[in-house]
Amino acid sequence: MRYAKTSFVCLPCRASYKQPYLDITRERRCPRCARVMIHAGSAFAPPRRRDLAAWRALSVVLNAGIGFHKSCCGGPGWRPRTLREVKERSAHARRTGEPLARALLHYEVPAG
């Protein structure tokens, strides 16, 4: 029997690994550096390892608790891919008091 796989990310190594979705609560360690990896979700597509700006933006998204999980209607939805998009949404969150995790999910930064 084949098991569904999901992605786990090691931010310091800038690496992503697909692993079986058997016991999601189990702590996964990076094969390269042995640090704890972050569960990114089954719809995660990693940026290229040499794209440092994309990995920095991804680290903000993952550390805010936002994953790339499939829903019943498709993929995970829009996520910021550049530092500029992250900075715009974090400035909006500071200005309005909206939680950062919610502000990062806006496709366009709301006016005001």
KOLLODO-510225 format. One record per atom (N, C-alpha, C, O, CB): x, y, z negated. Coordinates in steps of 0.1 Angstrom, whole numbers, plus 5000, padded with zeros to 4 digits. Each point is the difference from the previous one (the first is absolute). Glycine has a CB too. Layout:
<nuvexs>
XYZ/...
</nuvexs>
This chain:
<nuvexs>
500849885000/499250125000/500950125000/500950014992/497249874996/501650225021/500750125000/499450114991/498850004999/501949945025/500250144970/499550104991/500150145007/501050025008/499649844972/498550235016/500150145005/501350064994/500449974989/497150055014/503150075004/501250074995/499750154999/499250065006/502349775005/499350234980/499950144997/501450054999/500949934997/496850054991/502450155013/501450075000/500450054986/499150054993/500550015031/501649924973/500750054988/501150085005/500849965009/498549854976/501050315009/501050105004/501050024989/499750014989/498650105026/503049894989/501050054992/500550145005/500650005011/500149764984/499050344998/500350145004/501550035001/500450065009/497450014981/503049885000/501450035000/500749945012/500950055006/499149974970/499649865028/500649925011/499350045014/500549975010/500049844974/498450265015/499250045012/499749875008/500249995012/500850244989/498449674992/499649875006/498649964996/499650034989/502949915010/496949995009/498749944998/500049855003/500649955009/498350274997/500449714985/500049855001/498549964999/499350044991/503049944999/497349935020/498749944999/500149874992/500949925002/498450185021/499849894967/500049894991/498649954998/499050085002/503050004986/497849795009/498749954998/499250074989/500550044990/500349745018/497950234995/499150074991/499449904990/498850004998/500750175020/501349754976/499549904990/499850064987/498950004995/502349835017/499850234981/499950054987/500550155001/501250024998/499149754991/498850325013/500350145002/500650064987/500750105001/497549925017/501449934971/500550064987/501449964997/500650064991/497149935001/502949915015/501349964997/501050115005/499850055011/499649714991/501650274990/501050105004/500949945011/500649894999/499450214977/500249985035/500849965011/501350085000/500050124997/498049825017/503149994988/501350075000/500650005014/499849915008/500650014968/500350195027/500750015013/501149905001/500849994991/498650265009/500749695011/501149905003/501450075001/501049934998/497349925013/501750284992/501350075002/500550054987/501249994997/498150075026/499950014969/500550074988/499449954987/500450054989/499950155026/498749714986/499349944988/499250104992/499649974989/502349875010/497750285006/499150094994/498649955002/499749935010/502050274992/497449854990/498649975002/499450075012/500350125002/499449854973/499649965034/499450065012/498650044997/499349964991/502149895023/498150244994/498750064999/499149935010/500449985012/500550254981/497949735003/499049945009/499450115009/499450104995/500149724988/500850175030/499550105010/498749975006/499350095005/503149974999/497349814997/498749965007/500349935013/501050005005/497950194984/500049745015/500149925012/500050085013/500449955011/498549874976/500750305013/499950095012/501250095001/500050095008/497549904991/503649994993/501150085000/500949985012/500349885003/499650124972/500650115031/501049995011/501150094996/499950124999/498349845019/503049984979/501150084995/500750095011/500049965011/500449854972/500150305013/500750085009/501449945003/500449914992/498450305000/501949845017/501449955003/500950034988/499850104993/499949935032/501249884972/500950024989/500750135000/500350064989/499949695010/500250295013/500950135001/499150134999/500650105000/501149765013/497050124987/499150125000/499850044985/499049974994/499949965027/502150154974/500050034985/498850094997/499449984989/503150015011/497150105008/498950094997/498749924999/499250034991/501950165021/498749714996/498849924999/500049914988/498949984994/501050025031/501349954971/500049934987/499850084988/499449964990/502249895021/498950284989/499750094989/498550034999/499550004989/502850105014/497149925008/498550025000/499349884995/499050014993/501250155026/500249724986/499449884995/500249984985/499149954994/501449955029/500750134972/500249994986/499050084991/499649964990/502849995015/497350175000/499050094993/498749935000/499350004990/502050215016/498349745006/498749935002/499949884991/499049984992/500850105031/501249834977/499949884992/500150034985/499349934992/501749955027/499850214977/500150044986/498850074995/499850004987/502750025016/496750045006/498750064995/498949894999/498950034995/501850185017/499749664991/499049904998/499249975012/498949934999/501050134978/500449995035/499349985012/500649895008/501249995002/498150254999/499849665003/500549895007/499550005014/499350095004/500849784975/500250025028/499649995014/499349875001/500449905006/501650235003/496849874985/499249885000/498950005010/499450115003/501149874972/499249915031/498949995010/498750014993/499849954988/501649915027/497650204991/498650004995/499149925009/500549955010/499950284980/498449765007/499149925008/499850065013/499549935010/499450004969/501350205023/499750075013/501350035008/499950065010/498150044979/503149855006/501350035008/501250014991/500149934990/498550185027/502249984987/501350024993/499950094988/498950024995/502249955026/500050074974/500050084987/499650145002/499850074989/502049785003/498150205020/499750155001/501250085002/501149945002/496950034984/501950165014/501150095003/500950014988/499550004989/499150135027/502749874987/501050024989/501150105006/500349995012/499349784978/501050325001/501050095005/501249925004/500549914994/498650284992/501549865025/501249935005/501350095000/501149955001/497449925014/501350264983/501250095000/500050084987/499050014993/500950015032/501350034972/500150084988/499250125000/499550054990/502849865008/497650155014/499150125002/498649974996/499450084993/502150005025/497949814986/498749974997/499949974985/499050044994/500649865028/501350044972/500049984985/500150134993/499350024990/501849765013/499850315001/500150134993/498850085001/499650074990/502849935015/496950005007/498850085001/498949954991/499350084994/501349965030/499349834975/498949944991/500450014986/499150024991/500349835027/501850154978/500450014986/499850154996/499750034988/501949785013/498750285008/499750144997/498550034998/499650074991/502550005022/497149864995/498650024999/499549944986/499250064994/500649925032/500849914970/499749934988/500350104988/499250014990/501249765020/500850294990/500450094990/499150124999/499650054990/502849875012/497250135010/499250125001/498649984995/499450094994/502049985025/498049824984/498649974997/499849924988/498949994994/500750035030/501449914971/499949914988/499549865004/499749924991/499850284995/500449785027/499649865004/501149904998/501250045001/497350075017/501249774978/501149904998/500849985012/499449995011/499149904972/502850095016/500949985011/499649885009/500050015012/501850094974/497849795007/499649885008/498850035009/500049955011/500949914970/498250225015/498850035008/500450115011/499649995012/498949964969/502450145016/500450105009/500849945012/500050055011/500050124970/500849735016/500849945010/499249935011/500549975010/501350004973/497050005014/499149925009/499350095010/499349955009/500449884973/500350305016/499450105009/500650005014/501250015001/498150134979/499949845030/500550005014/500550145003/501150025006/497449795001/500750294990/500450145001/499950074986/499149964992/500050055032/501850084974/500050074987/498850094999/499850085009/502749914989/496649994992/498850095000/500450154998/501050034993/497749784997/500650285015/500250144999/499750054986/499049954994/500650095030/501150054970/499750054988/500949974989/499750054988/498149945019/
</nuvexs>
